[in-house]
Amino acid sequence: MSPDLASYDRIIVAVSGGKDGTACLLALLEASAPVERIELWHHEVDGQGHPSWTGPPQARMSQPSRGISACRSTAPGARVASSAKCCGTMRPQLRLSSKRLTGPSEQEGRGQWERVCAFPRSRPVYPCGWCSASLKIDVADRALRGQDRFLNCRTLVVTGERAEESPARARYAAFEPHRTDTRNGTRRRRHVDHWRPVHAWVEAEVWAILKRWRVMPAYPYQAGFSRLSCAFCIFGNADQFATLKWMDANRFAKLVRYEKNFGCTLKRARGLDELSSEGTVYQAARSRPDLVAACLSDGALQTVLTEDWTHPAGAFGTGGGPV
């Protein structure tokens, strides 16, 4: 089912700079969605960009180059909002707070940060709560519930899950009421629908729409990564971690130290050192120092458009992902 896009007051698109979220945005533009009603929501999983974020680069879990500037340059005219849980990913893992571990969720949209929820419950210590709804999905949910501007109007939330990715995602509905929907409530009524426009798409269709719009594949894809999740994704395979150890040795060593200090490994069966030794560094990364530098840079992108579009080295790969 394709919803009537003109019937919504706001269209929220979850974007990270990855191919599926970008494909969702481009699908909306091809369907003539009113750009002035589109809001691009980018979540900084490490909290960088938020005024309270002071962590060193090697403490990050995300891909540094998948920043919000890529989202801004894809759809000029759309509002862009950045959200973050204060202190980001590392606070719950390393117990950096003595009382509440995850921090409040806040969102920046009109030049200032606005708290959109209270502290959620504490999360487990490293590495159990590393990839969790509390750090990612719940941030957007709390932003929707915490802002009165979503009351008594129609909102469409757009996300890029695809059935091809996993059996669990294949069971998602392409269109349904969103978790934050209260249209039938008696007090704070929010009409919020959830649409996954690329749910039935195969990966070739995702790359095809990026090619039609001349949107450059993100740097990690060009370096050989098949997914633009966190760099040190808990679902990553041996080749991915071998490549990360080669291209970002300081950050890799820090995570190895965490494993030793906590007596727990990021992967269930073996430590990162052992896992990386079983993999092979991506050839695209090894042969392109400029790509490696671009992947590790969080500098602003002036444009994501290119006249020389080709499939990236990471296309149609098996870099690990949700189960």
C-alpha positions in Angstrom: 0.0 0.0 0.0 1.2 3.5 -0.9 -0.2 6.2 1.4 -1.6 9.5 0.2 1.5 11.6 0.8 -0.4 14.9 0.4 -2.6 14.0 3.3 0.1 14.3 5.9 1.2 17.4 7.7 4.7 16.0 8.3 6.7 13.2 6.7 9.6 12.0 9.0 12.3 10.1 7.1 14.9 8.2 9.2 18.2 8.6 7.5 21.8 7.8 8.3 23.5 8.4 4.9 23.1 4.7 4.1 21.6 3.3 0.9 18.2 2.2 2.2 17.3 5.4 4.0 18.5 7.4 1.0 16.4 5.2 -1.3 13.3 6.0 0.9 13.9 9.7 0.5 14.4 9.4 -3.2 11.3 7.3 -3.5 9.3 10.0 -1.8 10.7 12.6 -4.2 9.8 10.5 -7.1 6.3 10.1 -5.7 6.0 14.0 -5.6 5.9 14.2 -1.8 5.8 17.9 -0.8 9.4 18.6 0.1 8.5 21.4 2.6 6.7 18.8 4.7 9.6 16.4 4.8 11.9 16.2 7.9 15.1 14.1 7.7 15.9 12.7 11.1 19.5 11.6 11.6 20.4 9.9 14.9 24.0 10.3 16.2 24.4 7.0 18.0 27.6 8.2 19.7 26.1 11.5 20.7 28.7 13.5 18.7 27.4 16.9 17.7 25.5 17.3 21.0 27.0 20.0 23.2 27.7 17.5 26.0 29.6 15.1 23.7 33.3 15.2 24.6 34.4 11.6 23.7 37.6 11.0 21.7 37.2 9.8 18.2 38.4 6.3 19.1 35.4 5.9 21.5 32.9 6.1 18.7 31.1 3.1 17.3 29.6 4.7 14.2 31.1 5.3 10.8 32.5 8.9 11.2 31.8 9.8 7.6 28.1 9.0 7.7 27.3 12.4 9.2 24.3 14.6 8.9 25.8 16.8 6.2 25.2 13.9 3.7 21.5 14.0 4.6 21.3 17.8 4.2 22.7 17.8 0.7 20.4 15.0 -0.6 17.2 17.0 -0.3 17.6 20.8 -0.3 14.5 22.4 1.2 13.8 19.6 3.6 14.2 20.2 7.3 17.0 18.2 8.9 17.0 17.3 12.6 19.8 15.5 14.5 19.0 13.5 17.6 21.3 12.0 20.2 21.2 10.4 23.6 23.6 12.5 25.7 27.1 10.9 25.9 25.9 8.4 23.3 26.7 4.8 23.0 29.6 4.5 25.5 27.9 5.8 28.6 25.7 2.7 29.1 28.5 0.3 28.2 31.2 1.7 30.4 29.0 2.9 33.3 30.1 6.5 32.9 27.2 7.7 34.9 26.7 6.7 38.6 22.9 6.9 38.5 21.2 6.8 35.1 23.2 5.3 32.4 21.8 6.2 29.0 21.1 9.9 29.3 18.2 11.9 28.0 17.2 12.0 24.4 17.5 15.4 22.7 16.9 16.7 19.2 18.3 19.7 17.3 16.2 21.1 14.6 16.0 24.9 14.6 19.5 25.7 15.7 19.2 24.6 19.3 18.9 21.3 21.2 15.6 20.5 22.8 15.0 17.8 25.4 12.3 15.5 24.0 12.2 12.8 26.8 13.2 12.0 30.3 15.8 9.5 31.2 14.9 6.0 30.1 15.8 3.0 32.3 19.4 1.8 32.7 21.0 -0.5 30.2 23.4 -3.5 30.8 27.1 -3.2 30.9 29.4 -3.8 27.9 28.7 -5.4 25.5 25.2 -6.5 26.3 23.3 -3.3 25.5 25.6 -2.2 22.7 23.0 -2.4 19.9 19.6 -1.7 21.4 16.3 0.0 20.8 17.0 2.3 23.6 20.0 3.8 21.8 18.4 4.0 18.4 14.8 3.4 17.7 13.4 4.7 21.0 15.1 8.1 20.5 12.8 8.9 17.5 9.8 7.4 19.4 10.5 9.7 22.3 10.9 12.7 20.0 7.5 12.0 18.5 5.8 11.5 21.9 7.6 14.5 23.6 6.7 17.3 21.1 3.3 18.8 21.1 3.6 19.8 17.4 2.7 16.2 16.5 -0.6 16.4 18.4 -3.9 16.7 16.4 -2.3 16.3 13.0 -1.2 13.6 10.6 2.4 12.4 10.6 4.0 9.7 8.4 7.2 8.0 9.6 9.3 6.5 6.8 12.0 3.9 7.4 14.2 1.7 5.2 13.9 -1.9 6.4 13.8 -4.4 3.6 12.4 -7.9 3.6 15.5 -9.2 1.8 17.7 -8.3 4.8 16.4 -10.9 7.2 13.5 -13.3 8.0 12.6 -11.0 10.9 12.4 -7.9 8.7 10.4 -9.9 6.1 7.6 -10.1 8.6 7.3 -6.3 9.0 4.3 -4.7 7.5 4.9 -2.3 4.7 2.3 0.1 6.1 0.8 0.2 9.6 0.1 2.6 12.5 3.3 3.7 14.2 4.2 2.7 17.8 3.5 6.3 18.9 0.1 6.5 17.3 -2.7 7.6 19.6 -5.4 8.5 17.1 -8.1 6.8 19.1 -7.0 8.2 22.4 -9.1 10.6 24.5 -6.3 12.9 25.6 -3.2 13.5 23.5 -4.2 12.4 20.0 -1.5 11.8 17.5 -2.2 10.2 14.1 1.1 8.6 13.2 1.5 6.1 10.4 4.6 4.0 9.6 5.6 3.3 5.9 8.5 1.2 4.6 8.5 2.1 0.9 11.4 -0.1 0.0 10.3 -3.1 2.1 9.8 -5.3 -1.0 12.8 -4.0 -2.9 15.9 -6.1 -3.6 19.3 -4.5 -3.3 19.6 -3.9 -7.0 16.5 -1.6 -6.9 18.1 0.4 -4.1 21.3 1.0 -6.1 19.2 1.8 -9.2 17.3 4.7 -7.6 20.6 6.1 -6.3 22.0 5.9 -9.8 18.9 7.6 -11.3 19.4 10.5 -8.9 23.2 10.5 -9.2 23.6 10.1 -5.5 27.1 9.0 -4.6 27.3 5.8 -2.6 28.7 6.6 0.9 32.4 6.2 1.3 32.3 3.0 3.4 30.4 1.3 0.6 33.1 2.4 -1.8 35.8 1.0 0.6 34.1 -2.4 0.5 31.6 -2.4 3.4 28.2 -3.8 2.4 26.3 -2.1 5.2 26.4 1.4 6.7 25.6 0.5 10.2 28.0 1.1 13.1 31.6 0.6 11.9 32.1 -2.0 14.7 28.7 -3.6 14.2 28.0 -6.5 16.5 26.8 -8.4 13.4 30.0 -7.7 11.4 32.0 -10.6 9.8 35.7 -11.4 9.9 36.5 -9.4 6.7 34.8 -6.3 8.1 36.8 -6.5 11.4 40.1 -7.3 9.6 39.5 -4.2 7.5 38.7 -2.0 10.5 41.8 -3.2 12.4 43.9 -2.3 9.3 42.3 1.1 8.7 41.4 2.3 12.2 44.0 0.5 14.5 43.6 2.8 17.5 39.9 2.4 17.8 40.2 -1.4 17.2 42.8 -1.7 20.0 40.6 0.2 22.3 37.7 -2.2 21.8 40.1 -5.2 22.3 41.1 -3.6 25.6 37.5 -3.3 26.6 37.0 -7.0 25.9 39.9 -7.9 28.2 39.0 -5.4 30.9 35.4 -6.6 31.1 36.0 -10.3 30.4 33.3 -10.2 27.7 33.7 -10.3 23.9 31.7 -8.2 21.4 31.0 -11.4 19.4 29.7 -14.3 21.4 32.1 -17.0 20.2 35.5 -15.2 20.1 37.3 -11.9 20.6 37.9 -9.3 18.0 41.6 -10.1 17.6 40.8 -13.7 16.8 37.9 -12.8 14.5 39.9 -10.2 12.6 42.8 -12.7 12.0 40.3 -15.0 10.1 39.4 -12.2 7.7 40.8 -10.4 4.7 41.1 -6.7 4.3 38.9 -5.3 1.6 40.9 -4.8 -1.5 39.1 -1.5 -2.3 40.2 -0.1 1.0 43.7 -1.4 0.8 44.2 0.1 -2.7 42.6 3.5 -2.0 44.2 5.5 0.9 42.0 8.4 -0.1 38.8 6.3 0.6 40.1 5.2 3.9 40.8 8.9 4.9 37.3 9.8 3.7 35.7 7.0 5.7 37.5 8.2 8.9 36.7 11.9 8.4 33.7 13.5 9.9 34.1 16.7 7.8 31.1 18.2 6.2 30.2 17.1 2.7 29.4 19.9 0.2 27.4 17.6 -2.1 26.5 13.9 -2.5 25.9 14.1 -6.2 28.2 12.7 -8.8 28.4 12.5 -12.5 30.5 9.4 -12.5 28.2 6.8 -10.8 29.3 3.2 -10.5 28.4 0.4 -8.1 30.6 0.6 -5.0 32.9 -2.3 -4.1 30.6 -3.2 -1.1 27.5 -3.6 -3.3 25.8 -7.0 -3.0 28.2 -8.1 -0.3 27.8 -10.0 3.0 29.0 -7.6 5.6 26.7 -8.8 8.3 23.4 -7.3 9.5 20.3 -7.8 11.6 19.0 -11.3 12.2 
